[in-house]
Amino acid sequence: MIWRAAFKQVLAGLLLIALLLLLAVTGGVIYLGTTTQGLQLAVRWAEQLAPGELKIGRVEGSLLDRMTLQDIHYHQDGQTLALMRLHLAWSPAELMNGAVHIQALELQQPTLSLPASEPPPTRSASPFPISLPDITLPLALQVDDVQVKAFR
């Protein structure tokens, strides 16, 4: 009988730990997804984990609704992409339906710098017909509004 009481106490303790862990994970996801501070933390992780060098100056909004990133610079293998401002409004709930729904995407002053390339070798044979591969996206994609301002 004593072992039954001890077993119940251990089981209750394990259930309590599991519940507290679940609450902590849920709270962390809510914090990351719905606050500007959570978005800033996610951006800092992206800067550390991205291949190449990613720098993002100012961050506003939330990961699960609308976000604005300013002063974005990305450099890898001699290629550089810079954006003065990126604004994204999307509907993450659509992921449950197997779709990415971007309501608005605005890019201000995107600048792309590529390394100089060598001229292609001359060919005597025609490159046609060209066969493009079939590409299947894992999620449906819907984009309502895209604006690119002052592309350089």
Secondary structure, DSSP 8 states (H G I E B T S, - for coil): -HHHHHHHHHHHHHHHHHHHHHHHHHHHHHHHHHSHHHHHHHHHHHHHHSSSEEEEEEEEE-TTSEEEEEEEEEEETTEEEEEEEEEEEEEGGGGGGTEEEEEEEEEES-EEE----------SS---S--------SSEEEE--EEEES--
